[in-house]
Amino acid sequence: MRLACDAMHAYRSEGMEDDQRNCIGEINWYVGMVKLKGGWRLCYAKDHEHYSWPGESIYWKPLVDCSIEERIDAVPHIGALREAIVKSKESLVPELEKAIEAVAKLTK
């Protein structure tokens, strides 16, 4: 499946609480096809999203470099990732059509 952009699937999420049990963010687990070091890689990420901190990039790690526990956790969700890849590609079609139309207008 050729990709045009990163695709990911969040397969688990848990709330984070402070000492007073106020929800302050989420921990999210992902499986994704991500372009790393010039190539597309099947990857894993565990992201801590704090509501009061500015958004940070997700740190992706190739699945082959993960611990056995991380692999076992992520592998059952690869089918859902495949669906996310298909949806990602389908969403690019209208953008591609607009770009082709714009180029066609320029060449007339």
All heavy atoms as an XYZ file, in Angstrom:
866
protein
N       0.844     -1.183      0.000
C       0.000      0.000      0.000
C       0.885      1.239      0.000
O       1.512      1.549      1.004
C      -0.896      0.012      1.236
C      -1.860     -1.137      1.319
S      -2.951     -1.001      2.737
C      -4.020      0.283      2.168
N       0.961      1.899     -1.115
C       1.761      3.126     -1.191
C       1.056      4.231     -0.416
O      -0.141      4.420     -0.528
C       1.977      3.531     -2.630
C       2.791      2.517     -3.380
C       3.068      3.014     -4.780
N       3.734      1.987     -5.534
C       5.043      1.968     -5.731
N       5.797      2.911     -5.238
N       5.590      0.996     -6.440
N       1.845      4.980      0.335
C       1.296      6.053      1.154
C       1.728      7.406      0.621
O       2.807      7.538      0.046
C       1.777      5.912      2.594
C       1.393      4.627      3.315
C       2.058      4.580      4.670
C      -0.096      4.556      3.471
N       0.896      8.388      0.855
C       1.235      9.767      0.499
C       1.584     10.572      1.751
O       2.288     11.569      1.676
C       0.073     10.413     -0.231
N       1.062     10.128      2.891
C       1.330     10.813      4.153
C       1.216      9.806      5.297
O       0.692      8.712      5.110
C       0.367     11.980      4.359
S      -1.361     11.503      4.387
N       1.719     10.187      6.450
C       1.648      9.311      7.620
C       0.208      8.916      7.904
O      -0.717      9.711      7.717
C       2.210     10.012      8.862
C       3.696     10.301      8.768
O       4.348      9.783      7.849
O       4.202     11.038      9.631
N       0.028      7.688      8.351
C      -1.291      7.210      8.759
C      -1.137      6.564     10.129
O      -0.132      5.902     10.405
C      -1.838      6.209      7.759
N      -2.123      6.799     11.000
C      -2.043      6.240     12.349
C      -3.410      5.822     12.844
O      -4.429      6.278     12.345
C      -1.427      7.250     13.304
C      -2.306      8.457     13.566
S      -1.569      9.603     14.730
C      -0.808     10.746     13.612
N      -3.365      4.938     13.827
C      -4.586      4.481     14.486
C      -4.325      4.478     15.987
O      -3.395      3.823     16.459
C      -4.961      3.075     14.009
C      -6.044      2.451     14.820
N      -7.345      2.921     14.814
C      -6.010      1.418     15.687
C      -8.058      2.173     15.639
N      -7.281      1.261     16.178
N      -5.126      5.259     16.726
C      -5.053      5.254     18.193
C      -5.907      4.092     18.680
O      -7.104      4.067     18.441
C      -5.559      6.573     18.764
N      -5.275      3.133     19.339
C      -6.025      1.954     19.746
C      -6.338      1.887     21.230
O      -7.112      1.034     21.662
C      -5.318      0.666     19.305
C      -3.952      0.422     19.880
C      -3.794     -0.217     21.106
C      -2.811      0.802     19.186
C      -2.547     -0.468     21.619
C      -1.557      0.553     19.687
C      -1.428     -0.083     20.901
O      -0.180     -0.325     21.404
N      -5.783      2.789     22.001
C      -6.134      2.822     23.422
C      -5.865      4.212     23.962
O      -4.966      4.905     23.511
C      -5.298      1.793     24.200
C      -5.794      1.613     25.626
C      -5.210      0.381     26.279
N      -3.918      0.686     26.860
C      -2.904     -0.175     26.919
N      -3.030     -1.391     26.427
N      -1.765      0.171     27.459
N      -6.664      4.607     24.937
C      -6.516      5.920     25.561
C      -6.919      5.803     27.024
O      -7.903      5.145     27.348
C      -7.410      6.932     24.844
O      -7.247      8.210     25.393
N      -6.143      6.443     27.886
C      -6.452      6.487     29.315
C      -6.283      7.917     29.801
O      -5.370      8.618     29.383
C      -5.506      5.591     30.111
C      -5.675      4.115     29.872
C      -4.692      3.266     30.663
O      -3.962      3.821     31.534
O      -4.630      2.061     30.404
N      -7.161      8.329     30.689
C      -7.045      9.662     31.261
C      -5.905      9.747     32.269
O      -5.550      8.755     32.906
N      -5.316     10.928     32.367
C      -4.280     11.185     33.383
C      -4.879     12.130     34.415
O      -5.578     13.080     34.054
C      -3.053     11.852     32.755
C      -2.265     10.970     31.850
S      -0.695     11.701     31.311
C      -1.186     13.241     30.600
N      -4.597     11.882     35.677
C      -5.122     12.713     36.753
C      -3.983     13.289     37.582
O      -2.922     12.686     37.703
C      -6.037     11.884     37.657
C      -7.271     11.363     36.961
C      -8.138     10.503     37.867
O      -7.649     10.044     38.924
O      -9.311     10.291     37.516
N      -4.257     14.472     38.159
C      -3.287     15.047     39.092
C      -3.562     14.495     40.495
O      -4.398     13.591     40.667
C      -3.325     16.579     39.060
C      -4.666     17.161     39.473
O      -5.503     16.433     40.046
O      -4.882     18.366     39.230
N      -2.874     15.020     41.501
C      -3.030     14.525     42.873
C      -4.443     14.716     43.424
O      -4.870     13.994     44.315
C      -2.027     15.223     43.801
C      -0.593     14.874     43.442
O      -0.384     13.829     42.793
O       0.306     15.643     43.804
N      -5.180     15.694     42.887
C      -6.552     15.949     43.328
C      -7.575     15.208     42.465
O      -8.766     15.489     42.534
C      -6.868     17.453     43.310
C      -6.155     18.254     44.377
C      -4.701     18.524     44.005
O      -4.374     18.768     42.846
N      -3.823     18.476     45.000
N      -7.117     14.303     41.632
C      -7.945     13.483     40.752
C      -8.647     14.301     39.660
O      -9.698     13.915     39.165
C      -8.946     12.651     41.542
C      -8.261     11.802     42.588
C      -9.143     10.734     43.148
N      -8.524      9.470     42.717
C      -9.201      8.394     42.409
N     -10.490      8.382     42.472
N      -8.582      7.301     42.036
N      -8.075     15.458     39.288
C      -8.569     16.239     38.157
C      -7.945     15.683     36.883
O      -6.751     15.382     36.852
C      -8.181     17.715     38.294
C      -8.793     18.352     39.513
O      -9.973     18.187     39.775
N      -7.982     19.064     40.274
N      -8.749     15.567     35.842
C      -8.234     15.068     34.571
C      -7.328     16.143     33.955
O      -7.757     17.274     33.733
C      -9.386     14.730     33.625
S      -8.823     13.953     32.108
N      -6.070     15.788     33.713
C      -5.108     16.754     33.177
C      -4.596     16.376     31.794
O      -3.800     17.097     31.206
C      -3.911     16.936     34.137
C      -3.192     15.603     34.354
C      -4.360     17.562     35.446
C      -1.857     15.728     35.055
N      -5.046     15.239     31.276
C      -4.591     14.831     29.952
C      -4.942     13.388     29.663
O      -5.764     12.783     30.345
N      -4.287     12.875     28.640
C      -4.524     11.502     28.204
C      -3.213     10.833     27.843
O      -2.272     11.494     27.405
C      -5.410     11.466     26.958
C      -6.797     11.978     27.130
C      -7.578     11.952     25.816
O      -6.948     11.956     24.733
O      -8.809     11.924     25.880
N      -3.199      9.534     27.993
C      -2.132      8.715     27.444
C      -2.765      7.955     26.287
O      -3.810      7.330     26.444
C      -1.577      7.732     28.487
C      -1.070      8.475     29.720
C      -0.458      6.884     27.861
C      -0.717      7.572     30.884
N      -2.151      8.055     25.118
C      -2.679      7.401     23.922
C      -1.640      6.448     23.353
O      -0.454      6.771     23.313
C      -3.038      8.445     22.856
C      -4.088      9.405     23.342
O      -5.192      8.993     23.670
N      -3.760     10.682     23.400
N      -2.117      5.293     22.895
C      -1.260      4.303     22.254
C      -1.629      4.239     20.780
O      -2.806      4.227     20.426
C      -1.463      2.931     22.882
C      -0.865      2.788     24.230
C       0.335      2.206     24.537
C      -1.419      3.189     25.493
N       0.549      2.232     25.892
C      -0.516      2.829     26.508
C      -2.608      3.833     25.860
C      -0.751      3.082     27.848
C      -2.843      4.091     27.199
C      -1.918      3.720     28.178
N      -0.615      4.216     19.923
C      -0.821      4.253     18.479
C      -0.024      3.158     17.771
O       1.045      2.763     18.228
C      -0.307      5.572     17.879
C      -0.967      6.814     18.370
C      -0.460      7.527     19.445
C      -2.099      7.315     17.725
C      -1.056      8.692     19.880
C      -2.701      8.487     18.151
C      -2.170      9.173     19.231
O      -2.761     10.338     19.657
N      -0.544      2.769     16.628
C       0.203      2.019     15.636
C       0.094      2.855     14.368
O      -0.944      3.478     14.114
C      -0.334      0.572     15.475
C      -1.741      0.544     14.956
C       0.581     -0.262     14.624
N       1.176      2.952     13.607
C       1.135      3.807     12.431
C       2.123      3.399     11.358
O       3.089      2.673     11.626
N       1.859      3.856     10.139
C       2.829      3.771      9.047
C       3.360      5.191      8.905
O       2.625      6.100      8.539
C       2.167      3.325      7.747
C       1.935      1.839      7.669
S       3.432      0.816      7.728
C       4.195      1.177      6.169
N       4.620      5.346      9.246
C       5.213      6.669      9.366
C       6.521      6.700      8.568
O       7.284      5.737      8.577
C       5.495      6.979     10.862
C       6.143      8.331     11.031
C       4.218      6.886     11.665
N       6.762      7.820      7.913
C       8.018      7.972      7.186
C       9.107      8.374      8.181
O       9.067      9.452      8.756
C       7.888      9.011      6.084
C       9.039      8.960      5.114
C       8.655      9.540      3.791
C       9.683      9.143      2.768
N       9.313      9.601      1.450
N      10.046      7.470      8.382
C      11.175      7.694      9.288
C      12.469      7.424      8.536
O      12.580      6.419      7.833
C      11.130      6.731     10.485
C      10.128      6.973     11.582
C      10.196      5.853     12.606
C      10.387      8.293     12.265
N      13.413      8.326      8.682
C      14.738      8.150      8.080
C      14.656      7.780      6.605
O      15.343      6.890      6.128
C      15.537      7.107      8.861
C      15.765      7.484     10.307
C      16.488      6.399     11.058
C      16.586      6.791     12.528
N      17.126      5.735     13.348
N      13.750      8.443      5.894
C      13.655      8.272      4.454
C      12.848      7.085      3.967
O      12.720      6.880      2.769
N      12.277      6.302      4.877
C      11.489      5.148      4.448
C      10.231      4.986      5.276
O      10.139      5.498      6.393
N       9.258      4.277      4.722
C       8.014      4.018      5.435
C       8.221      2.852      6.377
O       8.738      1.816      5.987
C       6.889      3.712      4.449
C       6.508      4.910      3.663
C       6.884      5.209      2.384
C       5.713      6.000      4.117
N       6.358      6.415      2.015
C       5.629      6.928      3.059
C       5.056      6.292      5.310
C       4.917      8.109      3.159
C       4.346      7.472      5.408
C       4.281      8.364      4.340
N       7.831      3.057      7.639
C       8.026      2.035      8.663
C       6.732      1.808      9.443
O       5.996      2.753      9.714
C       9.100      2.492      9.671
C      10.430      2.919      9.081
C      11.266      1.773      8.571
N      11.594      0.779      9.547
C      12.677      0.783     10.325
N      13.548      1.759     10.243
N      12.882     -0.206     11.169
N       6.492      0.561      9.805
C       5.409      0.223     10.708
C       5.892      0.598     12.101
O       6.929      0.109     12.555
C       5.087     -1.273     10.622
C       3.984     -1.793     11.523
C       2.661     -1.077     11.249
C       3.814     -3.296     11.323
N       5.165      1.497     12.773
C       5.660      2.086     14.021
C       4.653      1.985     15.164
O       3.467      1.730     14.954
C       6.014      3.556     13.811
S       7.377      3.823     12.683
N       5.174      2.255     16.346
C       4.428      2.245     17.605
C       4.718      3.556     18.324
O       5.822      4.093     18.221
C       4.903      1.063     18.445
C       4.506      1.112     19.899
C       3.290      0.592     20.322
C       5.343      1.667     20.858
C       2.918      0.620     21.659
C       4.982      1.704     22.195
C       3.773      1.179     22.585
O       3.406      1.210     23.903
N       3.733      4.046     19.049
C       3.958      5.237     19.872
C       3.046      5.194     21.095
O       1.926      4.702     21.033
C       3.680      6.510     19.081
N       3.570      5.694     22.199
C       2.791      5.919     23.422
C       2.993      7.400     23.730
O       4.103      7.839     23.991
C       3.306      5.043     24.561
C       2.527      5.223     25.850
C       3.085      4.297     26.930
C       2.372      4.500     28.241
N       2.961      3.654     29.297
N       1.909      8.150     23.652
C       1.986      9.606     23.739
C       1.273     10.110     24.987
O       0.153      9.693     25.270
C       1.332     10.207     22.486
C       1.354     11.712     22.484
O       2.441     12.289     22.683
O       0.289     12.312     22.283
N       1.926     10.996     25.713
C       1.322     11.639     26.884
C       0.881     13.039     26.474
O       1.716     13.898     26.219
C       2.331     11.731     28.037
C       2.744     10.395     28.549
N       3.685      9.622     27.923
C       2.319      9.684     29.620
C       3.841      8.500     28.593
N       3.022      8.511     29.632
N      -0.418     13.245     26.392
C      -0.967     14.538     25.980
C      -1.499     15.268     27.206
O      -2.511     14.892     27.781
C      -2.102     14.312     24.977
C      -2.732     15.585     24.502
C      -3.927     15.334     23.596
O      -4.110     14.213     23.118
O      -4.679     16.293     23.383
N      -0.776     16.322     27.602
C      -1.205     17.135     28.740
C      -2.040     18.297     28.214
O      -1.625     18.996     27.302
C       0.012     17.678     29.504
C       0.797     16.606     30.176
N       0.560     16.221     31.461
C       1.809     15.818     29.730
C       1.390     15.255     31.787
N       2.156     14.987     30.751
N      -3.214     18.499     28.792
C      -4.111     19.544     28.316
C      -3.537     20.946     28.504
O      -3.830     21.844     27.739
C      -5.470     19.449     29.011
C      -6.228     18.181     28.715
C      -7.059     17.611     29.655
C      -6.124     17.545     27.483
C      -7.769     16.445     29.388
C      -6.820     16.383     27.204
C      -7.637     15.838     28.154
O      -8.330     14.694     27.887
N      -2.709     21.154     29.512
C      -2.189     22.498     29.778
C      -0.866     22.770     29.055
O      -0.361     23.880     29.113
C      -2.007     22.697     31.284
O      -1.116     21.734     31.805
N      -0.304     21.801     28.391
C       0.949     21.989     27.661
C       0.662     22.094     26.178
O      -0.264     21.472     25.671
C       1.896     20.833     27.898
C       2.329     20.650     29.319
C       2.080     21.470     30.365
C       3.061     19.553     29.838
N       2.621     20.961     31.512
C       3.238     19.768     31.221
C       3.587     18.405     29.293
C       3.911     18.904     32.038
C       4.272     17.537     30.109
C       4.437     17.789     31.461
N       1.473     22.850     25.468
C       1.263     22.928     24.020
C       1.488     21.556     23.384
O       2.250     20.748     23.887
C       2.308     23.936     23.553
C       3.268     24.092     24.667
C       2.591     23.647     25.923
N       0.800     21.332     22.279
C       0.917     20.051     21.586
C       2.333     19.770     21.135
O       3.020     20.644     20.627
N       2.767     18.572     21.366
C       4.092     18.141     20.936
C       3.938     17.024     19.921
O       2.908     16.369     19.855
C       4.900     17.647     22.138
C       5.193     18.727     23.159
C       6.010     18.197     24.325
O       6.547     17.087     24.227
O       6.099     18.909     25.326
N       4.973     16.801     19.163
C       4.950     15.721     18.184
C       4.954     14.374     18.888
O       5.517     14.219     19.963
C       6.173     15.802     17.279
O       6.184     17.007     16.580
N       4.333     13.420     18.247
C       4.349     12.056     18.760
C       5.702     11.451     18.430
O       6.205     11.597     17.309
C       3.210     11.233     18.120
C       1.853     11.813     18.518
C       3.305      9.763     18.521
C       0.676     11.177     17.803
N       6.308     10.778     19.385
C       7.581     10.108     19.159
C       7.315      8.687     18.668
O       6.827      7.847     19.412
C       8.428     10.077     20.443
C       9.669      9.244     20.294
C      10.738      9.703     19.527
C       9.760      7.984     20.872
C      11.870      8.931     19.360
C      10.891      7.205     20.712
C      11.938      7.686     19.949
O      13.057      6.916     19.775
N       7.606      8.446     17.396
C       7.372      7.142     16.781
C       8.617      6.280     16.881
O       9.732      6.765     16.733
C       6.994      7.312     15.316
C       5.660      7.943     15.134
C       5.407      9.254     14.856
C       4.396      7.301     15.233
N       4.059      9.467     14.782
C       3.409      8.275     15.000
C       3.985      5.992     15.495
C       2.056      7.994     15.009
C       2.639      5.711     15.514
C       1.692      6.698     15.266
N       8.391      4.998     17.081
C       9.477      4.032     17.154
C       9.114      2.864     16.238
O       7.988      2.354     16.304
C       9.622      3.554     18.602
C      10.699      2.560     18.835
C      11.058      2.355     20.304
C       9.941      1.919     21.188
N      10.370      1.485     22.528
N      10.034      2.439     15.355
C       9.725      1.286     14.505
C       9.310      0.088     15.359
O       9.927     -0.191     16.398
C      11.037      1.014     13.773
C      11.742      2.341     13.778
C      11.367      2.984     15.088
N       8.281     -0.602     14.935
C       7.769     -1.732     15.708
C       8.841     -2.801     15.911
O       8.884     -3.434     16.960
C       6.529     -2.316     15.021
C       5.627     -3.183     15.868
C       5.123     -2.451     17.106
C       4.452     -3.697     15.065
N       9.723     -2.962     14.943
C      10.782     -3.973     15.088
C      11.776     -3.613     16.180
O      12.490     -4.482     16.673
C      11.526     -4.238     13.757
C      10.603     -4.797     12.712
C      12.229     -2.996     13.255
N      11.828     -2.343     16.577
C      12.727     -1.905     17.647
C      12.048     -1.866     19.012
O      12.669     -1.499     20.004
C      13.283     -0.506     17.340
C      14.160     -0.487     16.104
O      14.639     -1.562     15.692
O      14.357      0.601     15.529
N      10.772     -2.231     19.068
C      10.008     -2.181     20.313
C      10.248     -3.428     21.162
O      10.691     -4.461     20.664
C       8.509     -2.074     20.012
S       8.031     -0.508     19.285
N       9.876     -3.305     22.413
C       9.935     -4.468     23.300
C       8.878     -5.480     22.869
O       7.927     -5.137     22.160
C       9.672     -4.041     24.749
O       8.315     -3.650     24.898
N       9.020     -6.698     23.301
C       8.043     -7.731     22.959
C       6.659     -7.369     23.481
O       5.650     -7.613     22.819
C       8.498     -9.134     23.434
C       7.611    -10.227     22.831
C       8.489     -9.223     24.947
C       7.795    -10.413     21.358
N       6.593     -6.727     24.647
C       5.310     -6.313     25.215
C       4.627     -5.280     24.329
O       3.417     -5.348     24.104
C       5.477     -5.764     26.634
C       5.909     -6.784     27.661
C       7.422     -7.013     27.697
O       8.185     -6.269     27.021
O       7.840     -7.958     28.378
N       5.403     -4.306     23.841
C       4.843     -3.274     22.968
C       4.354     -3.884     21.656
O       3.296     -3.522     21.144
C       5.881     -2.187     22.697
C       6.203     -1.358     23.922
C       7.429     -0.481     23.763
O       8.364     -0.860     23.000
O       7.476      0.578     24.411
N       5.110     -4.840     21.123
C       4.701     -5.494     19.880
C       3.404     -6.267     20.070
O       2.488     -6.171     19.247
C       5.788     -6.455     19.402
C       7.018     -5.777     18.915
C       7.953     -6.806     18.361
N       9.327     -6.382     18.547
C      10.361     -7.082     18.144
N      10.191     -8.254     17.580
N      11.573     -6.627     18.340
N       3.341     -7.042     21.139
C       2.139     -7.829     21.412
C       0.931     -6.916     21.583
O      -0.171     -7.229     21.131
C       2.347     -8.722     22.654
C       3.340     -9.838     22.313
C       1.035     -9.290     23.164
C       3.828    -10.626     23.514
N       1.146     -5.763     22.207
C       0.080     -4.792     22.429
C      -0.404     -4.182     21.103
O      -1.602     -3.974     20.909
C       0.603     -3.696     23.365
C      -0.478     -2.798     23.904
O      -1.583     -3.298     24.200
O      -0.211     -1.585     24.045
N       0.506     -3.900     20.188
C       0.177     -3.173     18.965
C      -0.311     -4.051     17.815
O      -1.185     -3.634     17.049
C       1.395     -2.370     18.503
N       0.227     -5.239     17.681
C      -0.042     -6.071     16.506
C      -1.529     -6.324     16.237
O      -1.955     -6.265     15.082
C       0.767     -7.389     16.579
C       0.253     -8.425     15.591
C       2.232     -7.092     16.319
N      -2.370     -6.585     17.236
C      -3.785     -6.826     16.928
C      -4.495     -5.644     16.264
O      -5.589     -5.803     15.730
C      -4.402     -7.106     18.306
C      -3.277     -7.531     19.170
C      -2.088     -6.790     18.659
N      -3.873     -4.479     16.260
C      -4.519     -3.271     15.739
C      -4.037     -2.895     14.337
O      -4.430     -1.858     13.801
C      -4.292     -2.118     16.717
C      -4.728     -2.471     18.097
N      -6.057     -2.499     18.472
C      -4.018     -2.883     19.172
C      -6.141     -2.882     19.730
N      -4.928     -3.125     20.174
N      -3.236     -3.736     13.739
C      -2.718     -3.445     12.399
C      -3.836     -3.439     11.362
O      -3.804     -2.651     10.416
C      -1.564     -4.403     12.034
C      -0.365     -4.072     12.938
C      -1.193     -4.298     10.565
C       0.809     -5.005     12.797
N      -4.860     -4.271     11.534
C      -6.005     -4.256     10.616
C      -6.706     -2.907     10.624
O      -7.083     -2.380      9.573
N      -6.873     -2.328     11.824
C      -7.490     -0.998     11.925
C      -6.580      0.061     11.304
O      -7.066      1.033     10.708
C      -7.792     -0.657     13.382
N      -5.277     -0.120     11.427
C      -4.337      0.800     10.782
C      -4.500      0.723      9.267
O      -4.496      1.748      8.590
C      -2.890      0.479     11.172
C      -1.819      1.228     10.392
C      -1.948      2.739     10.590
C      -0.436      0.737     10.779
N      -4.662     -0.468      8.744
C      -4.866     -0.631      7.301
C      -6.088      0.164      6.850
O      -6.056      0.847      5.835
C      -5.031     -2.108      6.951
C      -5.110     -2.365      5.472
C      -5.217     -3.864      5.180
N      -5.024     -4.157      3.794
C      -5.907     -3.912      2.829
N      -7.058     -3.349      3.115
N      -5.645     -4.213      1.567
N      -7.161      0.108      7.618
C      -8.363      0.886      7.300
C      -8.066      2.384      7.339
O      -8.548      3.146      6.498
C      -9.489      0.541      8.268
C     -10.037     -0.852      8.101
C     -11.066     -1.211      9.163
O     -11.686     -0.295      9.740
O     -11.251     -2.415      9.402
N      -7.270      2.818      8.315
C      -6.899      4.237      8.414
C      -6.070      4.665      7.205
O      -6.208      5.789      6.712
C      -6.128      4.492      9.703
N      -5.226      3.768      6.702
C      -4.418      4.066      5.517
C      -5.335      4.261      4.313
O      -5.189      5.221      3.548
C      -3.387      2.951      5.256
C      -2.321      2.953      6.357
C      -2.755      3.099      3.882
C      -1.414      1.737      6.347
N      -6.296      3.367      4.147
C      -7.240      3.473      3.020
C      -8.011      4.780      3.105
O      -8.141      5.508      2.114
C      -8.188      2.257      2.991
C      -9.314      2.465      1.999
C      -7.406      0.984      2.669
N      -8.519      5.127      4.292
C      -9.264      6.380      4.460
C      -8.386      7.583      4.173
O      -8.823      8.561      3.568
C      -9.838      6.469      5.871
C     -11.010      5.554      6.094
C     -11.540      5.671      7.508
C     -12.651      4.668      7.751
N     -13.098      4.661      9.142
N      -7.131      7.520      4.612
C      -6.191      8.616      4.376
C      -5.984      8.818      2.880
O      -5.991      9.950      2.382
C      -4.859      8.304      5.062
O      -3.874      9.204      4.668
N      -5.817      7.720      2.155
C      -5.621      7.820      0.714
C      -6.876      8.348      0.025
O      -6.792      9.161     -0.890
C      -5.225      6.457      0.160
C      -3.831      6.025      0.608
C      -3.517      4.620      0.188
C      -3.078      4.602     -1.242
N      -2.547      3.289     -1.660
N      -8.050      7.886      0.468
C      -9.304      8.348     -0.130
C      -9.518      9.832      0.105
O     -10.041     10.533     -0.760
C     -10.483      7.555      0.434
C     -10.547      6.127     -0.061
C     -11.608      5.293      0.634
O     -12.194      5.754      1.643
O     -11.860      4.164      0.170
N      -9.108     10.328      1.263
C      -9.301     11.750      1.562
C      -8.396     12.642      0.708
O      -8.674     13.828      0.547
C      -9.071     12.020      3.047
O      -7.703     11.904      3.373
N      -7.333     12.075      0.167
C      -6.426     12.856     -0.678
C      -6.940     13.024     -2.102
O      -6.512     13.920     -2.815
C      -5.043     12.207     -0.708
C      -4.251     12.286      0.584
C      -2.953     11.509      0.440
C      -3.953     13.729      0.951
N      -7.874     12.174     -2.521
C      -8.368     12.225     -3.903
C      -8.950     13.596     -4.251
O      -8.579     14.166     -5.289
C      -9.372     11.076     -4.172
C     -10.067     11.260     -5.506
C      -8.650      9.734     -4.117
N      -9.852     14.174     -3.439
C     -10.367     15.505     -3.797
C      -9.261     16.561     -3.892
O      -9.294     17.423     -4.783
C     -11.343     15.837     -2.666
C     -11.723     14.523     -2.084
C     -10.522     13.647     -2.254
N      -8.281     16.496     -3.011
C      -7.172     17.457     -3.060
C      -6.365     17.281     -4.339
O      -5.964     18.261     -4.969
C      -6.262     17.286     -1.841
C      -6.877     17.738     -0.535
C      -5.933     17.554      0.635
O      -4.744     17.920      0.509
O      -6.387     17.038      1.660
N      -6.133     16.043     -4.717
C      -5.404     15.755     -5.944
C      -6.173     16.259     -7.160
O      -5.583     16.850     -8.070
C      -5.203     14.244     -6.074
C      -3.765     13.797     -5.956
C      -3.688     12.440     -5.330
C      -3.128     13.800     -7.307
N      -7.474     16.044     -7.170
C      -8.296     16.509     -8.288
C      -8.251     18.027     -8.408
O      -8.169     18.570     -9.513
C      -9.736     16.005     -8.134
C      -9.867     14.511     -8.377
C     -11.254     13.966     -8.089
O     -12.076     14.671     -7.459
O     -11.514     12.823     -8.500
N      -8.289     18.736     -7.271
C      -8.192     20.197     -7.295
C      -6.843     20.648     -7.845
O      -6.761     21.591     -8.625
C      -8.394     20.771     -5.889
C      -9.814     20.741     -5.408
C      -9.910     21.319     -4.008
C     -11.285     21.138     -3.415
N     -11.346     21.591     -2.015
N      -5.781     19.965     -7.426
C      -4.444     20.326     -7.893
C      -4.319     20.090     -9.399
O      -3.761     20.924    -10.126
C      -3.392     19.524     -7.143
N      -4.850     18.978     -9.879
C      -4.808     18.676    -11.325
C      -5.597     19.721    -12.095
O      -5.159     20.204    -13.140
C      -5.338     17.254    -11.585
C      -4.354     16.227    -11.030
C      -5.598     17.024    -13.066
C      -4.889     14.801    -10.966
N      -6.750     20.102    -11.562
C      -7.584     21.116    -12.204
C      -6.850     22.461    -12.262
O      -6.875     23.160    -13.282
C      -8.890     21.256    -11.413
C      -9.911     22.173    -12.054
C     -11.189     22.228    -11.238
O     -11.745     21.141    -10.949
O     -11.614     23.343    -10.884
N      -6.158     22.818    -11.188
C      -5.416     24.078    -11.140
C      -4.291     24.080    -12.170
O      -4.064     25.082    -12.859
C      -4.868     24.315     -9.754
N      -3.605     22.967    -12.299
C      -2.517     22.862    -13.285
C      -3.095     22.927    -14.685
O      -2.530     23.594    -15.581
C      -1.706     21.562    -13.067
C      -0.756     21.301    -14.235
C      -0.927     21.628    -11.754
N      -4.232     22.260    -14.904
C      -4.852     22.288    -16.222
C      -5.243     23.713    -16.619
O      -5.072     24.104    -17.775
C      -6.083     21.371    -16.229
N      -5.729     24.508    -15.674
C      -6.101     25.905    -15.957
C      -4.872     26.720    -16.320
O      -4.938     27.604    -17.158
C      -6.809     26.517    -14.755
C      -8.224     26.027    -14.576
C      -8.879     26.666    -13.368
C     -10.274     26.152    -13.145
N     -10.895     26.721    -11.949
N      -3.757     26.445    -15.665
C      -2.525     27.183    -15.947
C      -1.960     26.869    -17.329
O      -1.290     27.706    -17.932
C      -1.466     26.855    -14.877
C      -1.725     27.382    -13.485
C      -0.688     26.847    -12.519
C      -1.725     28.909    -13.476
N      -2.209     25.665    -17.811
C      -1.642     25.272    -19.094
C      -2.535     25.627    -20.268
O      -2.149     25.382    -21.417
C      -1.350     23.758    -19.091
O      -2.559     23.037    -18.854
C      -0.300     23.403    -18.062
N      -3.710     26.173    -20.043
C      -4.615     26.557    -21.149
C      -4.190     27.862    -21.758
O      -3.653     28.733    -21.234
C      -6.047     26.671    -20.645
C      -6.662     25.318    -20.408
C      -8.109     25.480    -20.034
C      -8.738     24.119    -19.818
N     -10.135     24.193    -19.504
